[in-house]
Protein backbone atom coordinates (compact mmCIF):
# COMPACT_ATOMS: atom_id res chain seq x y z
CA UNK A 1 0.00 0.00 0.00
CA UNK A 2 1.21 3.49 -0.83
CA UNK A 3 0.59 5.78 2.13
CA UNK A 4 -0.62 9.29 1.44
CA UNK A 5 1.85 12.02 2.32
CA UNK A 6 -0.67 14.81 2.14
CA UNK A 7 -4.19 15.66 0.93
CA UNK A 8 -3.08 16.34 -2.64
CA UNK A 9 0.34 14.84 -3.41
CA UNK A 10 -0.28 11.73 -1.37
CA UNK A 11 -3.61 11.06 -3.04
CA UNK A 12 -2.07 11.44 -6.49
CA UNK A 13 0.80 9.13 -5.54
CA UNK A 14 -1.64 6.53 -4.22
CA UNK A 15 -3.71 6.65 -7.40
CA UNK A 16 -0.65 6.48 -9.65
CA UNK A 17 0.52 3.34 -7.88
CA UNK A 18 -2.93 1.78 -8.12
CA UNK A 19 -3.33 2.64 -11.80
CA UNK A 20 0.13 1.24 -12.55
CA UNK A 21 -0.76 -1.90 -10.61
CA UNK A 22 -3.98 -2.53 -12.53
CA UNK A 23 -2.47 -1.57 -15.90
CA UNK A 24 -0.41 -4.79 -15.87
CA UNK A 25 -3.63 -6.67 -16.46
CA UNK A 26 -7.22 -5.79 -17.16
CA UNK A 27 -8.31 -2.59 -15.44
CA UNK A 28 -11.70 -4.24 -15.00
CA UNK A 29 -10.26 -6.83 -12.61
CA UNK A 30 -9.67 -6.18 -8.95
CA UNK A 31 -5.98 -5.75 -8.24
CA UNK A 32 -4.19 -8.59 -6.49
CA UNK A 33 -1.25 -8.62 -4.11
CA UNK A 34 -0.47 -6.13 -1.34
CA UNK A 35 -3.22 -3.66 -2.28
CA UNK A 36 -6.04 -6.17 -1.79
CA UNK A 37 -6.63 -5.33 1.92
CA UNK A 38 -7.02 -1.67 0.96
CA UNK A 39 -9.32 -2.17 -2.01
CA UNK A 40 -11.40 -5.28 -1.47
CA UNK A 41 -14.15 -3.69 0.64
CA UNK A 42 -14.85 -0.53 -1.36
CA UNK A 43 -13.72 -1.11 -4.92
CA UNK A 44 -16.38 1.15 -6.46
CA UNK A 45 -15.05 4.11 -4.50
CA UNK A 46 -11.49 3.38 -5.64
CA UNK A 47 -12.57 2.93 -9.24
CA UNK A 48 -14.19 6.38 -9.50
CA UNK A 49 -11.43 8.12 -7.54
CA UNK A 50 -8.60 6.62 -9.56
CA UNK A 51 -10.39 7.21 -12.85
CA UNK A 52 -10.58 10.90 -11.93
CA UNK A 53 -6.83 11.07 -11.26
CA UNK A 54 -6.01 9.15 -14.43
CA UNK A 55 -8.25 11.19 -16.74
CA UNK A 56 -8.09 14.59 -15.06
CA UNK A 57 -11.88 14.61 -14.66
CA UNK A 58 -13.37 15.80 -11.36
CA UNK A 59 -14.08 13.06 -8.83
CA UNK A 60 -17.72 13.59 -7.86
CA UNK A 61 -19.77 11.84 -5.18
CA UNK A 62 -23.54 11.78 -4.76
CA UNK A 63 -24.63 10.88 -1.22
CA UNK A 64 -28.00 9.30 -1.99
CA UNK A 65 -29.14 7.14 0.93
CA UNK A 66 -30.74 3.94 -0.40
CA UNK A 67 -30.67 5.63 -3.83
CA UNK A 68 -33.91 7.42 -2.97
CA UNK A 69 -33.21 10.37 -5.26
CA UNK A 70 -31.77 8.37 -8.16
CA UNK A 71 -34.49 5.70 -8.18
CA UNK A 72 -37.56 7.36 -6.64
CA UNK A 73 -37.43 11.07 -7.56
CA UNK A 74 -37.92 11.34 -11.35
CA UNK A 75 -38.16 15.14 -11.13
CA UNK A 76 -34.46 15.10 -10.19
CA UNK A 77 -33.41 13.20 -13.33
CA UNK A 78 -32.00 16.29 -15.13
CA UNK A 79 -29.74 16.93 -12.13
CA UNK A 80 -28.56 13.32 -11.85
CA UNK A 81 -28.01 13.06 -15.61
CA UNK A 82 -25.92 16.25 -15.52
CA UNK A 83 -23.51 14.40 -13.23
CA UNK A 84 -23.77 10.73 -14.14
CA UNK A 85 -23.53 11.09 -17.93
CA UNK A 86 -20.62 13.50 -18.57
CA UNK A 87 -18.66 12.25 -15.54
CA UNK A 88 -19.66 8.58 -15.72
CA UNK A 89 -16.25 7.11 -14.88
CA UNK A 90 -15.39 9.52 -12.08
CA UNK A 91 -18.87 9.71 -10.53
CA UNK A 92 -19.81 7.57 -7.55
CA UNK A 93 -23.12 7.18 -5.71
CA UNK A 94 -22.69 6.50 -2.00
CA UNK A 95 -25.96 4.89 -0.95
CA UNK A 96 -25.29 4.26 2.74
CA UNK A 97 -23.73 5.91 5.78
CA UNK A 98 -20.92 3.36 5.64
CA UNK A 99 -20.21 4.22 2.01
CA UNK A 100 -19.92 7.91 2.90
CA UNK A 101 -17.41 7.14 5.64
CA UNK A 102 -15.39 5.17 3.06
CA UNK A 103 -15.44 8.16 0.71
CA UNK A 104 -14.35 10.61 3.40
CA UNK A 105 -11.61 8.34 4.76
CA UNK A 106 -10.12 7.50 1.35
CA UNK A 107 -6.77 9.18 0.54
CA UNK A 108 -8.21 10.52 -2.73
CA UNK A 109 -10.78 13.14 -1.76
CA UNK A 110 -13.71 14.08 -4.03
CA UNK A 111 -13.63 17.43 -5.78
CA UNK A 112 -17.25 17.87 -4.68
CA UNK A 113 -20.04 16.00 -2.90
CA UNK A 114 -23.78 16.43 -3.50
CA UNK A 115 -25.98 15.30 -0.60
CA UNK A 116 -29.66 14.75 -1.43
CA UNK A 117 -30.62 12.79 1.70
CA UNK A 118 -31.94 13.99 5.02
CA UNK A 119 -30.38 10.98 6.73
CA UNK A 120 -27.21 12.98 7.32
CA UNK A 121 -28.98 15.30 9.78
CA UNK A 122 -29.95 12.59 12.26
CA UNK A 123 -28.33 13.03 15.66
CA UNK A 124 -26.98 9.48 15.42
CA UNK A 125 -24.79 10.64 12.52
CA UNK A 126 -22.82 13.35 14.30
CA UNK A 127 -19.55 11.55 13.57
CA UNK A 128 -20.35 11.79 9.88
CA UNK A 129 -21.05 15.51 10.24
CA UNK A 130 -17.62 15.92 11.83
CA UNK A 131 -16.05 14.10 8.85
CA UNK A 132 -17.94 16.34 6.41
CA UNK A 133 -16.77 19.46 8.24
CA UNK A 134 -13.17 18.23 8.04
CA UNK A 135 -13.54 17.43 4.33
CA UNK A 136 -14.85 20.92 3.56
CA UNK A 137 -12.24 22.62 5.73
CA UNK A 138 -9.54 20.80 3.76
CA UNK A 139 -10.80 22.30 0.50
CA UNK A 140 -13.81 20.23 -0.53
CA UNK A 141 -17.19 21.38 -1.79
CA UNK A 142 -20.32 19.97 -0.14
CA UNK A 143 -23.83 20.81 -1.33
CA UNK A 144 -27.06 19.96 0.52
CA UNK A 145 -30.12 19.86 -1.73
CA UNK A 146 -32.72 17.79 -3.53
CA UNK A 147 -35.51 15.78 -1.87
CA UNK A 148 -33.55 15.32 1.34
CA UNK A 149 -33.94 18.92 2.47
CA UNK A 150 -37.68 18.48 2.99
CA UNK A 151 -37.05 15.33 5.05
CA UNK A 152 -35.17 17.24 7.76
CA UNK A 153 -37.19 18.83 10.55
CA UNK A 154 -36.51 22.53 10.91
CA UNK A 155 -34.91 22.26 14.38
CA UNK A 156 -32.56 19.58 13.03
CA UNK A 157 -31.54 21.85 10.15
CA UNK A 158 -30.33 24.44 12.67
CA UNK A 159 -28.51 21.69 14.60
CA UNK A 160 -26.94 20.44 11.38
CA UNK A 161 -25.48 23.85 10.58
CA UNK A 162 -24.29 24.36 14.15
CA UNK A 163 -22.41 21.05 13.91
CA UNK A 164 -20.77 22.30 10.73
CA UNK A 165 -19.62 25.50 12.41
CA UNK A 166 -22.34 27.68 10.87
CA UNK A 167 -24.23 28.92 13.92
CA UNK A 168 -25.23 32.05 11.93
CA UNK A 169 -27.26 29.94 9.48
CA UNK A 170 -30.87 29.49 10.64
CA UNK A 171 -34.09 28.28 9.04
CA UNK A 172 -36.20 31.24 7.91
CA UNK A 173 -39.36 30.21 6.01
CA UNK A 174 -40.97 27.61 3.78
CA UNK A 175 -42.85 29.06 0.83
CA UNK A 176 -42.78 29.74 -2.89
CA UNK A 177 -41.37 33.05 -4.00
CA UNK A 178 -38.90 34.51 -6.48
CA UNK A 179 -35.24 34.69 -5.53
CA UNK A 180 -32.71 36.94 -7.26
CA UNK A 181 -29.07 36.15 -8.02
CA UNK A 182 -26.64 37.94 -5.72
CA UNK A 183 -23.91 38.95 -8.16
CA UNK A 184 -21.77 40.14 -5.23
CA UNK A 185 -21.52 36.62 -3.79
CA UNK A 186 -17.79 35.77 -3.50
CA UNK A 187 -18.00 32.68 -5.73
CA UNK A 188 -19.90 34.48 -8.48
CA UNK A 189 -18.01 37.75 -8.17
CA UNK A 190 -14.68 35.93 -8.65
CA UNK A 191 -15.73 34.45 -12.00
CA UNK A 192 -13.97 35.67 -15.16
CA UNK A 193 -16.09 37.95 -17.32
CA UNK A 194 -16.58 35.19 -19.91
CA UNK A 195 -17.17 32.33 -17.45
CA UNK A 196 -20.04 29.99 -18.50
CA UNK A 197 -21.68 30.34 -15.09
CA UNK A 198 -22.29 34.04 -15.69
CA UNK A 199 -24.65 33.02 -18.47
CA UNK A 200 -25.91 29.68 -17.11
CA UNK A 201 -27.25 30.98 -13.81
CA UNK A 202 -30.64 32.74 -14.05
CA UNK A 203 -30.98 36.34 -12.91
CA UNK A 204 -33.92 35.16 -10.79
CA UNK A 205 -36.30 32.23 -10.54
CA UNK A 206 -39.36 31.11 -8.60
CA UNK A 207 -39.03 28.16 -6.25
CA UNK A 208 -40.82 26.51 -3.36
CA UNK A 209 -38.05 26.22 -0.82
CA UNK A 210 -36.95 25.99 2.77
CA UNK A 211 -35.15 29.32 3.01
CA UNK A 212 -32.40 30.33 5.38
CA UNK A 213 -31.49 33.44 7.29
CA UNK A 214 -27.78 33.86 6.57
CA UNK A 215 -25.26 36.71 6.48
CA UNK A 216 -25.76 38.86 3.38
CA UNK A 217 -22.51 37.67 1.81
CA UNK A 218 -23.66 34.02 1.95
CA UNK A 219 -26.93 34.25 0.00
CA UNK A 220 -26.45 33.27 -3.65
CA UNK A 221 -30.16 33.37 -4.54
CA UNK A 222 -32.18 35.44 -2.09
CA UNK A 223 -35.38 37.44 -1.78
CA UNK A 224 -35.49 41.12 -2.65
CA UNK A 225 -38.06 43.92 -2.58
CA UNK A 226 -39.96 42.31 -5.47
CA UNK A 227 -40.43 38.95 -3.74
CA UNK A 228 -43.99 38.01 -2.73
CA UNK A 229 -45.61 34.80 -1.49
CA UNK A 230 -46.67 33.07 -4.71
CA UNK A 231 -48.85 30.32 -3.25
CA UNK A 232 -51.86 31.08 -1.06
CA UNK A 233 -51.65 27.55 0.31
CA UNK A 234 -48.19 28.30 1.71
CA UNK A 235 -48.69 30.94 4.34
CA UNK A 236 -46.10 29.64 6.81
CA UNK A 237 -45.02 32.51 9.02
CA UNK A 238 -48.08 34.59 8.12
CA UNK A 239 -47.08 34.89 4.49
CA UNK A 240 -44.47 37.54 5.15
CA UNK A 241 -41.36 37.73 2.97
CA UNK A 242 -38.24 39.07 4.62
CA UNK A 243 -35.50 40.67 2.57
CA UNK A 244 -32.49 38.45 2.14
CA UNK A 245 -34.07 35.05 2.77
CA UNK A 246 -31.87 32.60 0.87
CA UNK A 247 -33.13 29.62 -1.09
CA UNK A 248 -29.51 29.05 -2.11
CA UNK A 249 -26.69 29.83 0.31
CA UNK A 250 -22.96 29.16 0.18
CA UNK A 251 -20.11 30.07 2.50
CA UNK A 252 -16.41 29.45 2.92
CA UNK A 253 -15.53 26.92 5.62
CA UNK A 254 -11.78 26.65 6.01
CA UNK A 255 -10.42 26.15 2.51
CA UNK A 256 -13.66 24.77 1.06
CA UNK A 257 -17.27 25.72 0.40
CA UNK A 258 -20.48 24.49 2.02
CA UNK A 259 -23.83 25.11 0.33
CA UNK A 260 -27.57 24.74 0.84
CA UNK A 261 -30.17 24.58 -1.94
CA UNK A 262 -33.57 24.54 -0.24
CA UNK A 263 -35.72 23.94 -3.33
CA UNK A 264 -38.05 20.96 -2.72
CA UNK A 265 -39.10 20.57 -6.38
CA UNK A 266 -35.71 20.78 -8.13
CA UNK A 267 -36.50 23.68 -10.45
CA UNK A 268 -34.18 24.19 -13.41
CA UNK A 269 -32.64 27.24 -11.73
CA UNK A 270 -31.72 25.13 -8.70
CA UNK A 271 -30.09 22.49 -10.89
CA UNK A 272 -27.92 25.17 -12.50
CA UNK A 273 -27.08 26.57 -9.07
CA UNK A 274 -26.05 23.13 -7.81
CA UNK A 275 -23.76 22.50 -10.77
CA UNK A 276 -22.14 25.88 -10.15
CA UNK A 277 -21.71 25.21 -6.44
CA UNK A 278 -20.17 21.81 -7.21
CA UNK A 279 -17.56 23.64 -9.28
CA UNK A 280 -18.83 22.40 -12.65
CA UNK A 281 -20.00 25.71 -14.13
CA UNK A 282 -17.05 28.00 -13.46
N, C-alpha and C positions, 0 to 999 in steps of 0.2 A: 504493500500500500504506500502511495506517495502522500505524505502528510503536508497539509496546507501550511504555508509560511505566513500567509496574510490573506485578507479578504479578497484581494484581486489577483496578485501574482501566484499565491498558493493555489487558488481555484483553477487558474489557467494551467499551472504545472500538473495538477491532478488530472485535469481533463486530457491534456496532451499525452500523459502516460497511459490513460485508459484508451484513448483513440488509437495510439500506437499498438497497444496490446491487442485490441480487437481487429486491427487492420491485418494482422497476420493470418486471420481466417475470415470467415463471414462475419460482417458487422451485425448480422441478424441473430447470431448465436450469443449466448451469455459467455462472458470471458471465463476462462479457467485459471487455476493456479492461485497465487497469493492474493489476488483481488477478490476472489469469491466471497470471503466473509464480509467484505464491504458492500458488495453489489447484490448478493442473492436475495435479500429481503425487499429491496425497493428498486428493482431494475428499471421500471418505467420512469421514475424520477431521474435516474442516471442517464437514461437514453435521451430525454429531452434536454437536460442540462448540457451534456457533452455534444449533442448536435448543435446547440447554440454556439458553443465555443468553436467547434469545427467550422461552422458555416458563417459565423459572424452575425447571425440573426439573434434578436433578443430572446432570452429565455423567459417565457411567460407562464404564470401559474394561475389557474382558476380554482379557487376554493369553493367547491359546490357540493355541500354535504348531501350524501346519498344521490347525487346528480339531480337534485330537485329542479334546478333551473334548466339544465341541459335537456332533461327528459320530460319535464312536466310544466314548463312555462313557454309555450310556443311564441308568445309575444316578445320573448327575449332572443329569438332566433337570429335576427339581424346582428345583435351584439355578439353572440357566440360565434357566428359565421365570420365576423370581422376579425376574430382572433384565431379560430381553429383552422380556417382555410389558408390564409396567407402565411401563417406561422405553424403549419401542421407539425413539422418535425421538432420544433423547439417549444411546443405548447403542451402543457400537462394539466390535467384535471385532477385535483386532490379531492377525493370524495369522502374523506373521513378525517376525524381529528388526528388520528395516528399518521395519516398521510401528510397532513400539514406539518406535524412535528418533523417528519423525515425531510420535507422540503427545507424547513428553516434550520435544520441541523446539518444539512449537506454542505460540503466545502464550496460548491458552486452555488452562489446565491442568485435567485431570479432577478431579472431587471425590474420586473413589476409583478404584483399580485392583485388579482381582482377577487373580492370576496362577496358572493351573492347569497350567503346563508346567515340566518340569525343565530345559528348554533354557537357562533363564536362569542356571543355576548353573555352566555350562561355563566353564572358565578363559578360553576365547577370547572370552567376553562380559563381561569385566571393565569395559569402557567403559560397557556398558549398566548394570551394577551401580552405577557411579559416578553415572550419570544418575538412577537410581532413588533413590539416597541423597539426591541434591540435591532431587528432587521431594518426597520425604517431609519433608526438613528445611524446605522452603518451605511446609509446611502440608498436604501430601497424605496420603492414606491408602492403604497398599499391603498387600494380604493374599495370602500364599502359602497354597495349599491345593489340594484336588482331586487328581486322578490324578498330577499332576506330582511331588508330594512323594515318592512311592514310586520315582520314576525317578531320584532324586538319591542318589548314594552317600553314606554317612554322613560320610566325611571331607570331601566337597565341601559338605555342609550346614554344617559348622563353618566352612569357608573362606568360604562365602556370607555368613554372619552377620558374620564378621570384616571382610569387605569393606564391610559396611553399618554398621560401627562398633559391632557388638554382640558384642564378644569374650567377654562373660559368658554368652552363649547357646551351649549345647553340646548335642549329641545325647545323650539318656539311654538310652532303651530302644525296643523295638518289640514290642508285645504288645497283647492286648485286656484292658481293665479298665474300671472305672467311674471317671469323673472328676466332681468336684463343682464347682459354680459358686463362684468366689471373689467374694463380694459386696463385698469391700473393694477390688477392683481399681479403679483411678482412673476408668476409663471408666464402669464400672457404678455406682460409688459416687456419681458426679456427676449421675446421672439424676434427674429430678424424681420425686416419689413416685408419680405417675400415668403415668409414661412407659410406652409399649407394651412396650419391651424388658424391663421388670421382670416382665412376665407372659409374654412370648414365649420367653425363654430358660429352658431346663429347669434345675431345681435340681441335677440330675446326669444323666448318661447313659453308657451303655456304648459304647465304640468301640475298634476295632483301629487303633492309631495309632503313628506315629513320635513319641515324646515328647521333650521338651526339659528340660534342667536350666537353669532361669532364676532370677533373683532372685525372691523371694516376691511382690513387688509386681506382677510381670509375668505371672504365671500366671492366666488367666481361668478355664479349666477344668483342674483339677489333681487328682492323687491325694490321698487322705486315709487315715486309719487303717482305713477300711472297704474300701479297694481291694485286690483280690486278682487274680491271674492267672486269666482266665476261659476260657482255651483251653489245653489240655494240649499241643497241637501247637506252641504259641508259648512256648517256654521260653528265649528269648534272654536272656542274662545270668543264667542259672540260675533264672529264674522269680521273682526277687525284685522286689518293688514298693517303691520308695523314696517316702517322703512328698514331696509337692510336685512330682512329675513333671508336666509340663504338656502335654496334648494340644493345648490352645489357649493361645497366649501373645500378648501385645500390649504394646508399650512405646512411650513417647514418644521420637521422634528429631527434635530441633530443634522445629519447630512442628507436626509431623505425627505420625502413628501408623503403626508397622510391626507386622504380625501374622503368626503362623504357625498354621495349622490342620492338624495332622498326620494326621488321619483318612484312611485309604486307601479307605474304602468309602462315604464321603459319607452318614453317618447323618443323620437329620432334625435332631438336636441340633447337628451341625456346620453344617448349612445355616443354621439360625437364628443361630448364632454368627457366621458369615460376614456375613450381612446386617447384624447389629449392628456388626461391626467395619468394614464399609463405610460406616457412618453412616446406614443405612436403617431402623433399628429404634430410634431414639432416643426 
